[in-house]
Amino acid sequence: MSVKSIIERSSPAWLRPHLGSLYLGLRRIDRQFGRPVDKRRRLKFAMAYVQPQVDLAKSWALSDSESSNFLYALTPLSRLSLAHTIATVFGVTPALVRSLFEEIENDEVFQKHVAQSLKALLPGVSSFSIGRRLGWYAVARIMKPATIVETGVDYGLGSCVLCAALLRNAGEGSPGRYIGIELRTGAGQIFTAPFNTVGEIRYGDSLESLGKLAGPIDLFINDSDHSMDYEAREYEAIRAKLSDRSVILGDNAHCSPSLADFSERSGRNFIFFKEEPAAHWYPGAGIGFSFHPGLSGNR
Ligand SMILES: C[S@@+](CC[C@H](N)C(=O)[O-])C[C@H]1O[C@@H](n2cnc3c(N)ncnc32)[C@H](O)[C@@H]1O
């Protein structure tokens, strides 16, 4: 029964002159408290999405797993989107990209090397996945770059992924070299043989090291200082060193417009893949792709 009808039915004569203001007051109360069931239902609906992430955050906080540079896998749907994004950028079939994902996942030398060296380095980590680096691998396999440059190496997981691709490319007659640039001396702990046979790490500030680097760069991966301004300065530092078929993969594109802006200013195309981590509280980063228009038509 509405507030209005309650007032109309039960109002004595003395109350009638005041009915208007009483009605308005009661309507305010009605609005505030009148539909508690609705509010609870709305909260329950929202929490069905949020609570699983809160539970994952709690169990992560209590574990001894890695504290940053997470090693989560992608959900199957996210992996499928990544395969289609790469297929669209390069003009290849999604089936080919998926076969490259499986290639690195079934690469026994790579998997054994990374599992053993990560276990020694991060004893709290019981399992690992290369996550969105699957995309980096597939791109390096499709492009067969002569030079890959990655800024930000950390313990060297990306380095191993990229060099695993270069080792395969070399076996197929298309050799290439990897240069990792890293500020922290001692970083790159897992970047050992056989992966370091096709690459090296240069220690120092990336802007300084990029300035000294000779081109041309076919594949550039930005994953160092994640501030927008620093990222933008890295792209400017390599602008004149990029080859005609160059591709840039940005690891900051989920939170920064720097690669989109650079692409627009330099006549390149830009597209962003947003990842979805499987069973992790982190909302996910992604891969920004910057490439020449017509790249897909060249295949
Ligand atoms: C997110 S981690 C890189 C992860 C790595 N690409 C991978 O695939 O696992 C970022 C790294 O960038 C390094 N870094 C931060 N600022 C830098 C700078 N100005 N120059 C070079 N490296 C930097 C950090 O020391 C850190 O190891």
The ligand as an SDF file (V2000), in Angstrom:
LIG
                    3D

 27 29  0  0  0  0  0  0  0  0999 V2000
   57.6180   -5.1810  -15.3190 C   0  0  0  0  0  0  0  0  0  0  0  0
   59.3160   -5.4440  -15.1600 S   0  0  0  0  0  0  0  0  0  0  0  0
   59.7620   -6.1460  -16.7020 C   0  0  0  0  0  0  0  0  0  0  0  0
   59.2090   -7.5170  -16.9030 C   0  0  0  0  0  0  0  0  0  0  0  0
   59.7830   -8.2530  -18.0760 C   0  0  0  0  0  0  0  0  0  0  0  0
   59.6330   -7.5430  -19.3180 N   0  0  0  0  0  0  0  0  0  0  0  0
   59.1380   -9.6150  -18.2010 C   0  0  0  0  0  0  0  0  0  0  0  0
   58.6530   -9.9640  -19.2940 O   0  0  0  0  0  0  0  0  0  0  0  0
   59.0900  -10.3330  -17.2180 O   0  0  0  0  0  0  0  0  0  0  0  0
   59.9490   -3.8270  -15.2850 C   0  0  0  0  0  0  0  0  0  0  0  0
   61.4710   -3.7500  -15.2090 C   0  0  0  0  0  0  0  0  0  0  0  0
   61.8640   -2.4710  -15.7210 O   0  0  0  0  0  0  0  0  0  0  0  0
   63.0100   -2.0590  -15.0290 C   0  0  0  0  0  0  0  0  0  0  0  0
   63.1400   -0.5940  -15.1940 N   0  0  0  0  0  0  0  0  0  0  0  0
   62.4670    0.3770  -14.5250 C   0  0  0  0  0  0  0  0  0  0  0  0
   62.8580    1.5910  -14.9380 N   0  0  0  0  0  0  0  0  0  0  0  0
   63.7960    1.3930  -15.8930 C   0  0  0  0  0  0  0  0  0  0  0  0
   64.5720    2.2810  -16.6980 C   0  0  0  0  0  0  0  0  0  0  0  0
   64.4690    3.6120  -16.5890 N   0  0  0  0  0  0  0  0  0  0  0  0
   65.4460    1.7330  -17.5730 N   0  0  0  0  0  0  0  0  0  0  0  0
   65.5690    0.3800  -17.7020 C   0  0  0  0  0  0  0  0  0  0  0  0
   64.8540   -0.4840  -16.9580 N   0  0  0  0  0  0  0  0  0  0  0  0
   63.9730   -0.0040  -16.0600 C   0  0  0  0  0  0  0  0  0  0  0  0
   62.7660   -2.5180  -13.6090 C   0  0  0  0  0  0  0  0  0  0  0  0
   63.9820   -2.6450  -12.9170 O   0  0  0  0  0  0  0  0  0  0  0  0
   62.0420   -3.8570  -13.8240 C   0  0  0  0  0  0  0  0  0  0  0  0
   62.9360   -4.9170  -13.7540 O   0  0  0  0  0  0  0  0  0  0  0  0
  1  2  1  0
  2  3  1  0
  2 10  1  0
  3  4  1  0
  4  5  1  0
  5  6  1  0
  5  7  1  0
  7  8  2  0
  7  9  1  0
 10 11  1  0
 11 12  1  0
 11 26  1  0
 12 13  1  0
 13 14  1  0
 13 24  1  0
 14 15  1  0
 14 23  1  0
 15 16  2  0
 16 17  1  0
 17 18  1  0
 17 23  2  0
 18 19  1  0
 18 20  2  0
 20 21  1  0
 21 22  2  0
 22 23  1  0
 24 25  1  0
 24 26  1  0
 26 27  1  0
M  CHG  2   2   1   9  -1
M  END
$$$$
